[in-house]
Amino acid sequence: MALFKKQENAEPIDLGAIDRESKYKHFPKGRALAIEIILTCWALFQLYASISNKVPLQILRYTHLGCAVSMAYILYPPTKRWDRNKMPWFDYVLAAAFLTVAAYFIINYKPLQYRAGAYTMADTAMAGLGIFLVLLACWRVVGPPIVIIASAFLVYGLVGKYLSGFLLHRGFSLKRIITHLFITTEGVIGNPLGVCSTYIFLFILFGAFLEKTGVGGFFIDLANSLAGWAAGGPAKVAVLSSALQGTVSGSSVSNTVSTGSFTIPMMKSLGYEPEFAGAVEAAASTGGQIMPPVMGSAAFLIAETCNVPYRQLMVIAVIPALLYFTGIWISVHLEAKRLGLRGMLRSELPKLWPLIRDKGHLLLPLIAIIVLMLKGYTITRSALIGCLVCIVVPFLRKGTRIEFLDIFTALPQAARSVVSVATACSTAGIIIGMVTLTGLGQRIGSGIFDLVGNSVFLALVCAMLTSLILGMGVSTTSNYLITSTIAAPILIKAGVPMLAAHMFCFYFGIVADITPPVALAAYAGSAIAGGNAFKTGINATKLAIAAFLIPYMFALNPQMIMIGGTFLDALPMIVTAIFGLIGIGSGFIGYLNGPLTMPLRILAFAGGLCMVIPGTVTDIVGAAIVLGVYLLTHLKKKKKAA
């Protein structure tokens, strides 16, 4: 077990150097304690609101927004290069200013309802200040792209009456825009922030509680015991542990860092190149956002937007998630075979049954939350019960016991984690509010639909490109909110079912985390592996090729994710898709039961693609091509051996 000890002592990775959302300031002990207390109080308020269900909608959202934006100024430095050990005086002023704005709207929320449409000068001034401070906080926490887009929509609301063509609208005054965006529930405190202040916060808290139980280490040990001995074992451990970790965490970068600190050094020690080792972990960790039951924060927004129970979304997401990880597993296996990489010695690995006996109970919160949601419990109640189970499970066995008060440090941790999501949701609310106010979304959708005609495939390509471009440095939540506002209506108009259209936008928003030039998860993997960041991103994109294909599969044939069909209807498509991924993977890696020449690689890739495309004829043609490539390499292998 010396290998594990060496990894545990490795130099920690600075998330702030990779992911803007993790770049917190450093505080002296007394100030840090005060901030922890404030974050804990915020988390307790959120729990009270969820349990009692007595807090009015506007008060809950303004309170949530007030805490999130003020904490953004306190926790995050003004610029990327700012010394994180320094706390500028103006950050206190900005935080206090937004708390004043939030308090104004909380105190006056009923009078504001009575004077809707006849707002006072004070209402307008406070709303304008609120919008400015939200945008400034989002720039600091999430990054410039989404703020620039939101600002462009604000300007469009003012100048649209001077434009022509589909951009022309009747025009709106500055007062109308400001009050619409900050006072009504159509903008900043709209649906995205509402979901963040309820479901997303509770599931982030559930994940934080679960992390305190030590389940992350259990996932890594479990993955090692199941796959560490196989060919290229550490890489398969990375895939399996990231899939398991993804069931409770929806962050690509944090997944990469937490599991990668163990798996990447193991992969390198057995002969994997740094760029490939980092790519495996990045690609696998990114898939955590589509792995039920928790998935990424945007999954809750999909359920709310499409008006479907979250349990239904959870069931639908299982098939694409498993295909995603299967595709990465296949590529990893083929690469290991090509390089002749062995697994780890069984003596170095944890024993499966003793591990399950001693720590298997740590999975009880995850099992509980899945069972509760499938039984029809609300998301809120399922998450609350899951949190309670998390508090109990570490004490069921002596080997997993922790200090009782330690588990409650999950409260400030969850509050800190939700700051970035809340600022992104509130800024995206500005974009959504302007799209609905001006009617731009419908006109853009009609224009693009006229351009692509009746071609569903071209509409899907347009939506994919939009998601990938917007994903350059934008969080998945922000990406989904923007693309679902603009691109999803186009897909729905082209004939794609609403849920499949939103899932399509969601998936490509996730893939942006590993797609160069801005591939945050790949950069995190390369930082741990010590490899070239761009090459790591390219390798991660190759490994995650399934993520680029699966959305097209279920958008063109929704029965694959049981929309308008059953699991038995989806099963043939799943089987052919797996064999198709083998062909595609072998084409990319250059190995299928033996090394492949370039013509055979092209054939294998083409055959795999045929099996991925829905249709009996394409499945037969693809299977014949891949089987032919396999037999040719087999004959070559036998001839060489003879």
C-alpha positions, 0 to 999 in steps of 0.5 A: 500500500506504499503507492497510496501513501505516496499519493496522499502526500503529494502536493495539493492542486490549487483549484483557483489556478484552474477554476475561477469558481474555486478561487477563494480569498484567504482569511485570518483565523478570527475573520474566517470563523465569522464567515463560517458562522454567517455561511452556516446561518444562511444554510440553516435558513435554507433548511428552515425554508425547505422544512417549513414551506412557510417562507414566501417565494419572493422573500426566499429568493431575495434572501438567497440572492442577497446572501449569495451575491454579498458572499461573492464579494467577501469570498472571491478576489476582485481579479484573477491576479489579486492577492488572495491574502488581501481583503480590499475595503471596497468589497465590504462596501459592495457586499453591504450595498447588495445586502441593503438592496436585498433588504429593501425588496424583502421589506417592501415585497407586499407594497411592491405587489400592490404598485406593480407597473407604477414603481417609485423612483426608489424602487427603480434605483434600488433595482438598477443598483441590484442588477449592476451588483449582480453582474459585477459579482458574476464577472468575479465568480463565474467569469466575463462571457455570461456577463458580456452576453447579459449586458448585450441583451440589456443594451438590445432592450434599449436600442432594438427599436432602431434596428431592422429585420428580426432584431426589431422590437417596439423598444422599452424604457430603461425603467421598464427594463430594470423593474421587469428584470429585478422586481418581477419573477421574470428576470433575476429572481426568476425560475433559475434562481428559484430552483437554485434556492430550493432543489439545487441548494439541498442537493449540494448540501446532501453532497457535502454531508455525504463527503463528510462521511468518507464516501469519496475514499470508499468509492476509490477503494471500491473502484480499485478492488473491482478494476485495479487488477485489469489491463490498464487498471488505474485508468479503469479505476479513474473511470469507475471511481469518477462515475461513482463520485459523479452520483453525488457531485455535479462539478467536473473540476472538483471531481477531476481533482478529488479522484485524479489526485489518486488515479493519475499518479497510478496511471503514470506509474504504469506507463500512461503518458501524462496527457492521456492520464489527465484526459482519462480523469477529466473525461470521466469526471465530466460525465459525473454531471450526467450520472443520476441521482444528483447529476449537475445543477442544471438537471434540476432546471430541466425538470422544472422547465419541462415540468417533469418529475425529477425521478423521471428525468433521473431514469431517462438520464441513466442510459446516456450516462452509462453509454458515456462511461462505456465509451470511455471504458472501451477507449481506455481498454483499447489504449491499454492493450495497444501499449501493453499496460498491465494492471496493479498487483492484487496484493496492492489492492483492497479486498472487495468483500471486507471493504463492503462489509466495513464501509458498504453502509456509507452508500445508504444515503445514496440508496435512500435518496434514489428509492425515495425519489422513485417512490414519488417523494418530492425532491425536497423531502428526498434530499432532507431525508438523505441529509438525515441519513448522512448524519447517522451512517458514519456512526453505524460502524467503528471504522467509519466514525468521525467527530460528531460536530465535524459532519456539520461543517457541511453546512458552510461548505454547501453555502460556499459552493452554491454562491457560484451557481446562484450568481450564474442563475441570477445573471442568466435570469437577465438573459431570459428576462430580456428574451421574453420581454423583447420576444427575441427568442421566438424570432431567432428560432423562426429565423434559424428554422427558416434557414435549416428548413425541415432538417432536424439534423441541421437544427441539432448541429446549430444547437450543438455549436451554440452550446460548445461556443457558449461553453468556453469558460461558462459554467454548465448551469449558465451554458444550459440556461442560455442555450435552452432559452435560444436553441431548445425552442428551435429543436422543439419546432423542428420536431424534437420532443421538449425533454429530449431537446433540453437534454441535448442542450444540457449534454453539450453544455457539459462537453464544453468542460473538456473541449479546447480551447477552454476545457477547465476539467482537462486543465485540472487533469493536466495540472495533476499529471504535469502534462500539456493542457491543450493535448490533454483537452484533445485526448479528453475529447477523443475519449469522450467521443460518445458524448458528442454522438449520444445526444444525436442518438436520443434526439433523432430517436427519443425511444432510446431514452424511453420517451414514447417507448419502454426499456425493451424498445430502447434495448436494441439501440443500446446494444448496437450503440455499445458495439458502435462505440467499440468501432469508433474507439478502435478507430481513434485508438488504432487498436482492435485485437491488434494494431490497425493501419490507417485504412482499417482505422477509418473503416472501423470508425465508419462502421462504428458510426453506422451502428450508432446511427438509428436504423436496421440497415445502418446497424447491419452495415456497421456490424459487418464492417467492424466484424470484418476489421476484427477478423482481418486483425485476428488473421494478421495476429495468427500469421505473425504468431506462426 
